[in-house]
Amino acid sequence: MAFKKNLASSKDDNISDWYTEVISKGNLIHYSNIKGFMSFLPNGWKIWQLIKKELTKEFDQRDILELCLPSLISQNDFLLEKKHLEGFAPELFIVTKTSNETEKYILRPTSEIAFCNLWRETLRNYRQLPIKHNQWTSVFRVEKNTRPFLRNSEFFWHEIHSCFETEEQSNDFAVDIWKLYQRFIKDILCIPLVAGEKTEAEKFAGAKTTYTVETIMPDGQALQSATSHNLSQNFSKAFDIRYQTKNNDYQNVFSMSAGVSTRIIGAIIMTHGDNDGLVFPTKVAPYHISLNCIFDDTNQELNAKLKELANKYSQKYRVHLNLNKYSTVEIIKNSQLRGDCCVLLMGPNDLKKNEIVFIDRISKQKQFINLDHLDQKLEELFSTFDQKLYQKAKAVFETKVDFAQTFEEFEQKIASGKFVRVFYCNEDLYEKQIKEKTGASSRCIIKHLDEQTQERCFISNKKAKVEIYFARSY
């Protein structure tokens, strides 16, 4: 059962207007009076808390310990790592007025420096390694063109920071977290993805290697959804983080960092939402069931039955109980906008018949279900819900992925909103030209080619070194 007036905008016709409208009517955020900053409303924050819950299970299995570090970084410390500064200097919030007139402070854009200061002062010897830390926090980056979830001046994320005795251990852990992100985004969030390495031009400043997970939005634009970095000894040498080895000498640690931010909520919204509102995978849906009274909100027997059902099903599902009188159309509309997995409605006549009206978020078909069969109906819905979401998203994904042999072909496909795979010589000079001419950036290297390859670069006609995706991006 779908109602045309849920949203004025169409996702297919104008995804930008649709996105703005759906996050507003879905009550996820409230715009603040400071550009790039927003308030998370309860439903929006619930999604982030559920993401946190799922990832924390995985972190606990890896013995990653949670902590919390300061929000301010000394500008003097920041200047120690010039590669880091090159990546973030244009977008820093600098605190210029403090009681300390001689030093400026920076609101953290990321926390490598804070972790480095902690480890430098607390790490003594090899028995303390490996160190695996994580914090859930917010970071700050000045953004000119802001978009809720996708690009904010303050955003929330988790950031893993770990250090090891060897580079192999550091890189292996970075790869392990990268693979964890892939499983999480595909299996929990039901979003198709492409994963690989960033080029030298696009990798995190200060990293030896950046591993990325890229998702493709329905308009063909890429969204960097998760990254994991092998930092080698770049930060430990700059900040003099050393430990005493088994041989009683001193060595700099090898470190890594990784993170997923609230940007991933934007990916969920754009991937799964439709012209009736929000749609969420079951593990991160604020509500699984919307349970509602219709026609007579003063009927004590009806209200008692609905409370009984709410108590029963809240043991297994997240239930939103509404005993206030709204029209059926209004209830369904609000439930669809909110992204509830299903809406259940019961009036006095339904109670007499021992049945309930059942509408799931994917099919939107209205069904009358006998209460004796409701358990089974819900089991059937939730056992296939995520699979259906993923298959629907994958069908769209496959229409956006393409291959180009020549630059002319590449230009045409980028202009038509494609996520384009090419063979590439992997030289920074051409990457800059591509961005200037098409607006597309390299997203991820999916394969390094051997010396015997016969493949030629799509733009330079030199011998190709990598197979890589390019796309315009958020």
C-alpha positions in Angstrom: 0.0 0.0 0.0 1.8 3.1 -1.2 0.7 6.7 -1.0 2.0 9.2 -3.6 2.2 12.2 -1.3 4.7 10.8 1.3 7.4 12.9 -0.5 7.1 15.7 -3.0 10.5 14.8 -4.5 11.3 11.7 -6.6 14.5 9.8 -6.0 14.8 8.9 -9.7 14.2 12.5 -10.9 16.2 14.5 -8.4 18.1 12.5 -5.8 19.5 15.6 -4.2 16.0 17.1 -3.4 14.7 13.7 -2.4 17.6 13.2 0.0 17.1 16.5 1.7 13.4 15.9 2.1 13.6 12.3 3.3 16.0 13.0 6.1 13.9 15.9 7.2 10.5 14.1 7.1 12.1 10.9 8.5 13.1 13.0 11.6 16.7 12.0 11.6 18.4 15.3 12.1 17.8 19.0 12.8 19.8 21.7 11.1 21.7 24.0 13.6 22.3 27.7 13.0 26.0 26.9 12.4 26.9 25.8 8.9 28.0 22.1 8.7 26.8 21.3 12.2 23.6 19.4 13.0 21.6 17.8 15.8 20.9 14.1 15.7 17.3 13.4 16.5 16.4 10.2 18.4 15.8 8.1 15.3 19.0 9.3 13.6 21.1 8.7 16.7 19.5 5.3 17.2 20.9 4.2 13.8 24.4 5.3 14.9 24.1 3.4 18.2 23.0 0.2 16.4 26.0 0.6 14.0 28.2 1.0 17.1 26.7 -2.1 18.7 27.4 -4.3 15.6 31.0 -3.1 15.2 31.8 -3.3 18.9 31.0 -7.0 18.8 33.7 -7.4 16.2 36.2 -5.2 18.0 35.7 -7.1 21.3 36.6 -10.3 19.4 39.9 -8.7 18.4 40.7 -7.5 21.9 40.4 -3.8 20.9 40.1 -1.6 23.9 37.9 1.5 24.1 39.1 4.8 25.5 38.5 8.5 25.0 41.1 11.2 24.1 41.1 15.0 24.3 39.4 17.0 21.5 42.2 19.6 21.3 45.6 19.2 19.6 48.5 21.5 20.1 49.4 23.2 16.8 53.1 22.6 17.6 52.4 18.9 17.7 50.4 19.1 14.5 53.4 20.7 12.7 55.6 17.7 13.6 53.9 15.6 11.0 54.0 17.6 7.7 52.4 14.9 5.6 49.5 15.0 8.0 49.4 18.8 7.8 49.3 18.8 4.0 46.2 16.6 4.1 44.3 18.7 6.6 45.7 22.3 6.8 43.0 23.8 4.6 40.1 22.5 6.7 41.1 23.0 10.3 39.2 24.7 13.2 41.9 26.6 15.1 41.2 27.9 18.6 42.8 31.3 18.7 41.9 32.6 22.1 42.9 30.8 25.2 44.6 31.7 28.5 47.8 30.5 26.9 48.8 33.3 24.6 51.8 31.6 23.2 50.3 28.5 21.6 47.3 27.8 19.4 45.2 24.7 19.5 43.3 22.7 16.9 40.0 20.9 17.2 41.0 17.4 16.1 40.3 16.5 12.4 41.5 13.0 13.3 43.3 11.6 16.3 46.7 10.1 15.2 48.5 12.9 17.0 46.6 12.4 20.3 47.3 8.6 20.2 50.9 9.3 19.4 51.3 11.5 22.4 49.6 8.9 24.6 51.8 6.1 23.4 55.0 8.1 23.6 54.4 8.7 27.3 53.0 5.3 28.2 54.8 2.7 26.0 57.9 1.3 27.6 58.7 -2.2 26.3 57.7 -5.1 24.0 55.5 -6.7 26.6 52.9 -4.0 26.1 52.6 -4.7 22.4 50.4 -5.0 20.4 48.3 -2.0 21.5 44.8 -2.0 20.0 42.7 1.1 20.9 39.4 2.5 19.6 37.4 5.5 20.4 33.9 6.7 19.4 33.9 10.4 19.1 33.4 13.4 16.9 35.9 15.2 14.7 36.0 18.6 13.1 36.8 19.7 9.5 35.8 22.9 7.9 33.6 22.2 4.9 32.3 24.7 2.4 29.7 22.5 0.7 27.9 20.6 3.5 25.3 17.9 3.3 23.8 16.0 6.3 25.7 12.8 7.0 27.7 13.0 3.7 29.8 16.1 4.5 29.6 17.8 7.8 32.0 20.1 9.7 31.5 18.0 12.7 30.9 14.3 12.3 30.9 11.2 14.5 33.0 8.2 13.9 35.0 5.4 15.5 38.7 5.4 15.0 40.9 2.4 15.7 44.6 3.2 16.4 47.0 0.3 17.0 50.7 -0.3 17.1 52.9 -3.3 16.7 56.5 -4.6 16.7 56.6 -5.3 12.9 55.3 -3.8 9.7 53.8 -7.1 8.7 51.7 -7.2 11.9 50.6 -3.6 11.3 49.6 -4.2 7.7 47.9 -7.5 8.5 45.7 -5.8 11.1 44.9 -3.0 8.7 43.8 -5.6 6.2 41.8 -7.5 8.8 39.8 -4.4 9.7 39.4 -3.5 6.0 37.9 -7.0 5.4 35.7 -6.6 8.5 34.3 -3.3 7.1 33.5 -5.1 3.8 31.5 -7.8 5.6 29.8 -5.2 7.7 28.7 -3.0 4.8 27.6 -5.9 2.6 26.1 -8.3 5.1 24.7 -5.9 7.8 24.0 -2.8 5.9 23.1 -4.7 2.7 25.0 -2.3 0.4 27.0 -3.6 -2.6 30.6 -2.3 -2.6 34.0 -2.2 -4.4 37.1 -2.5 -2.3 40.8 -1.9 -3.0 43.8 0.4 -2.3 43.9 4.1 -2.8 46.5 5.6 -5.2 49.4 7.7 -3.9 47.4 10.8 -4.7 44.3 9.7 -2.9 45.6 7.8 0.1 45.5 9.2 3.6 48.4 11.7 4.2 51.0 10.0 6.3 49.9 6.4 5.4 52.1 3.9 3.5 48.9 2.2 2.2 45.3 3.1 2.4 42.7 0.4 2.0 39.2 1.6 1.1 35.6 0.5 0.8 33.7 2.4 -1.9 29.9 2.3 -2.3 28.1 3.5 -5.4 25.0 5.7 -4.9 22.0 5.5 -7.3 23.2 8.6 -9.2 26.5 6.8 -10.0 28.6 8.9 -7.6 31.0 7.1 -5.3 31.0 7.4 -1.5 34.1 6.5 0.4 32.5 4.5 3.2 35.4 3.0 5.2 39.1 3.2 5.3 42.0 1.4 7.0 45.6 2.6 6.9 49.0 1.0 7.3 50.9 4.0 8.7 54.2 2.1 8.9 56.6 4.1 11.1 55.6 7.5 9.6 54.0 8.8 12.8 56.1 6.9 15.3 59.3 8.4 13.9 57.8 11.9 13.9 56.7 11.6 17.5 59.5 9.4 18.7 57.4 6.5 19.8 59.9 3.8 20.8 59.9 0.7 23.0 62.6 -1.5 24.4 62.8 -4.7 22.4 63.6 -8.3 23.7 67.3 -7.5 22.8 67.3 -4.5 25.0 67.6 -2.0 22.1 65.0 0.6 21.1 62.8 0.6 18.1 60.0 2.7 16.7 56.6 1.0 16.6 54.6 0.3 13.4 51.1 1.7 13.5 47.7 1.6 11.7 44.5 3.5 11.9 41.0 2.8 10.6 37.5 4.3 10.8 33.8 4.4 9.8 31.8 7.6 10.2 28.2 8.7 10.2 28.7 9.2 6.5 27.7 5.6 6.2 24.2 6.6 7.3 24.0 8.7 4.2 24.9 5.6 2.2 22.2 3.6 3.8 19.6 6.3 3.1 20.5 6.8 -0.5 20.9 3.1 -1.3 17.7 1.7 0.3 15.3 4.7 0.6 12.4 5.1 -1.9 9.7 7.6 -2.8 7.7 6.7 0.3 10.5 7.4 2.7 13.4 5.7 4.6 14.2 2.0 4.4 16.6 0.3 6.8 18.3 -3.1 7.1 17.0 -5.0 10.1 20.2 -4.7 12.2 20.2 -0.9 12.1 16.5 -0.1 11.8 15.3 2.1 14.7 12.0 0.2 14.7 11.2 -3.2 13.3 7.5 -3.1 14.1 5.1 -0.1 14.2 2.1 -1.3 16.3 -1.0 0.9 16.0 -4.5 1.4 17.3 -7.0 2.5 14.6 -10.6 3.8 14.7 -11.1 3.7 18.5 -8.3 4.8 20.9 -10.7 4.6 23.9 -11.4 0.9 23.6 -9.7 -0.5 26.7 -9.8 -4.1 25.5 -8.2 -3.1 22.2 -5.5 -1.1 24.0 -4.8 -3.9 26.4 -4.4 -6.3 23.4 -2.0 -4.0 21.7 0.1 -3.6 24.9 0.2 -7.3 25.2 1.5 -7.7 21.7 4.0 -4.9 22.2 5.3 -6.6 25.4 5.6 -10.0 23.6 7.3 -8.8 20.5 9.6 -6.3 22.1 11.5 -9.3 23.5 12.8 -10.0 20.0 12.1 -6.9 17.9 12.3 -3.1 18.3 8.6 -2.1 18.6 7.0 1.4 18.3 3.6 1.3 20.0 1.1 4.0 19.2 -2.3 4.1 21.0 -3.3 7.5 19.8 -6.0 7.9 17.2 -4.7 8.8 13.8 -6.1 8.0 10.4 -4.9 4.7 8.8 -3.4 6.7 5.9 -1.5 8.9 8.4 -0.2 6.0 10.3 1.1 4.1 7.3 2.6 7.3 5.8 4.5 8.1 9.1 5.7 4.5 9.4 7.0 4.4 5.8 8.7 7.8 6.2 10.4 6.6 9.4 11.6 3.4 7.8 9.8 0.8 10.1 10.3 -2.7 8.7 6.5 -3.3 9.0 3.4 -1.6 10.3 0.6 -3.5 12.2 -2.8 -2.0 12.6 -5.7 -3.2 14.8 -9.2 -1.8 15.3 -12.2 -3.1 17.3 -13.5 -5.2 14.4 -10.0 -6.7 13.9 -9.9 -7.6 17.6 -13.2 -9.4 17.4 -11.9 -11.4 14.4 -8.6 -12.1 16.2 -6.7 -10.6 13.3 -4.4 -7.7 12.5 -3.6 -5.6 9.4 0.0 -6.3 8.3 2.0 -4.1 5.8 5.7 -4.7 5.3 8.0 -1.9 4.1 9.3 -3.7 1.0 6.2 -5.0 -0.7 3.8 -2.4 0.9 1.0 -4.9 0.4 -1.9 -4.9 2.9 -2.7 -8.3 4.4 -5.0 -9.5 7.2 -3.2 -11.9 9.4 -4.8 -14.1 12.1 -3.0 -13.4 15.4 -2.3 -17.1 15.8 -0.2 -16.9 12.6 1.5 -13.5 13.4 4.7 -15.1 14.9 5.2 -17.1 11.7 4.5 -14.1 9.5 7.1 -12.0 11.3 9.7 -14.8 11.2 9.1 -15.0 7.4 9.5 -11.3 7.0 12.7 -10.8 9.0 14.3 -14.0 7.6 14.3 -12.6 4.1 14.1 -8.8 4.6 17.8 -8.0 4.3 18.4 -10.4 1.4 15.6 -8.7 -0.5 17.1 -5.3 0.3 20.6 -6.4 -0.9 19.3 -7.9 -4.1 17.4 -4.7 -4.9 20.5 -2.6 -4.3 22.7 -4.9 -6.2 20.4 -4.6 -9.3 20.9 -0.8 -9.2 24.7 -1.2 -8.5 25.1 -3.4 -11.6 23.6 -0.7 -13.9 26.2 1.8 -12.6 29.4 -0.2 -13.0 31.1 -0.1 -16.4 34.4 -0.6 -18.2 36.2 1.8 -20.6 39.1 1.0 -23.0 39.8 4.5 -24.2 39.7 8.0 -22.7 36.9 9.1 -25.1 34.8 6.1 -23.9 35.7 6.9 -20.3 34.6 10.5 -20.6 31.2 9.5 -22.0 30.6 7.0 -19.3 31.6 9.3 -16.5 29.3 12.0 -17.9 26.4 9.5 -17.8 27.0 8.7 -14.1 29.0 5.5 -14.3 31.5 4.0 -11.9 34.2 3.1 -14.5 36.8 0.4 -14.4 40.0 1.0 -16.5 43.5 -0.2 -17.0 45.9 2.6 -15.8 49.6 3.4 -15.7 49.1 4.8 -12.2 51.0 8.1 -12.6 49.9 11.1 -10.6 50.2 13.4 -13.7 47.4 11.7 -15.5 45.2 11.4 -12.4 45.2 15.2 -12.2 44.3 15.5 -15.9 41.4 13.1 -15.5 40.0 15.1 -12.6 40.3 18.4 -14.4 38.7 17.1 -17.6 35.9 14.9 -16.2 35.5 15.6 -12.5 36.2 12.0 -11.7 38.8 10.8 -9.1 40.4 7.5 -8.6 38.4 5.4 -6.1 40.3 2.2 -5.6 42.9 -0.1 -7.2 41.4 -3.5 -7.4 44.4 -5.3 -9.0 48.1 -4.7 -9.5 49.2 -6.0 -12.9 52.4 -8.0 -13.4 55.2 -6.9 -15.8 54.1 -9.4 -18.5 50.7 -7.7 -18.9 49.7 -6.7 -22.4 47.1 -4.2 -21.1 47.6 -0.5 -22.1 46.7 2.5 -20.0 43.4 4.0 -21.2 44.7 7.6 -21.2 48.5 7.5 -21.7 48.7 4.2 -23.8 51.7 3.3 -21.6 51.9 -0.2 -20.1 49.2 -0.5 -17.5 50.2 -1.1 -13.9 46.9 -1.4 -12.2 43.2 -2.1 -12.7 41.3 0.7 -11.1 37.9 2.4 -10.7 37.3 6.1 -11.3 34.1 8.0 -10.5 32.7 11.3 -9.5 32.2 11.3 -5.7 30.4 12.8 -2.7 
